[in-house]
Amino acid sequence: MTHIEFIAGLDPARRTALMARSNRKGLAHLAGHLGGLLLMGGYIALQGPFWGLVLLPYGITLVFLFTLSHECTHATPFATPWLNRVVGHAIALPLLLPFTWFRYFHLAHHRWTNDPERDPELRDGGRPETWRAYLIYLSGWRYWVGNARLIWAQALGHVSAPYLPTGKHSAMRREARLLLLLYAVILLSLTISPFALWLWIVPALLGQPFLRLYLLAEHGHCPPVADMFENSRTTFTNRIIRALAWNMPYHAEHHAMPMVPFHALPILHDEAAAALRSTSEGYARFSADYARGLSR
């Protein structure tokens, strides 16, 4: 059964219920994510005993805000539309991820998932196939440098990609210029206090490899076919990782029905489990399998 056949077989009332959004559930999950960041960030700022050991879990929690930004591109975490936009724009700063641009980039990825010619996630040579490319990928180098160049180019007025609507170019330029201004302020603050270094820069660099491993499992080594149950992977994992990633380990289900909010994905998974074609028994298992396929 393909994802299209699965959706066609759903009762319309059931489909509508699955797509129901909730401010209460979205804000509660957001409070948990930000609460964890505040607790760990406060401990780092106060330099409690062995505070350096907290940098890694704090950094992982910080960079996994990416999964929330991703959800906001679909306007699904919250029932109130402006809440999705505000949260998406707010977390653009620590992620170097301009939200307006990312929304259309990500929608194009959904339209052309795993298409080597049209999926924008594959535009820079695709996913790593050699150990050298794999280690560079895990370092986050391509992410940080690529997004910095993107923001700089858009701030200068250079907005170009076939999936970016012309009517949104000016908004992208304004957002890029605002982000550049804020980054300049943050860099200047380092001359007065090291807080930005220990509460953003170092943790983000430490956490990024874990996000890269997680993201590689979403589509890595999945075939370039149209069926979302096959070109996207669901990875079975524990509740902590599912909560941290806003239930996006249920990734095939998300691609099949992207308007289903994060809190309903476990329910959708229960109904679609028998139809899934690409799955993995955990991120360690996926990473080991992927590494075995790398060439030297």
Protein Blocks (a to p, Z undefined) as FASTA:
>chain_A
ZZklmmmmpcfklmmmmmpccfklmmmmmmmmmmmmmmmmmmmmnopghklmmmmmmmmm
mmmmmmmmmmmmnopmpmblklmmmmmmmmmmmnopafklmmmmmmmmmmmgoiaklmmk
lmnopaafbfklmmmmmnommmmmmmmmmmmmmmnopacdfklcfklmmmmmmmmmmmmm
mmmmmmmmmmmpcklmmmmmmmmmmmmmmmmmmmmmmmgopacdfblklmpccddddfkl
mmmnnomlmmmlmmmmmmbcfklmmmmmmmmmmmpmbdcebjklmmmmmmmmpcZZ
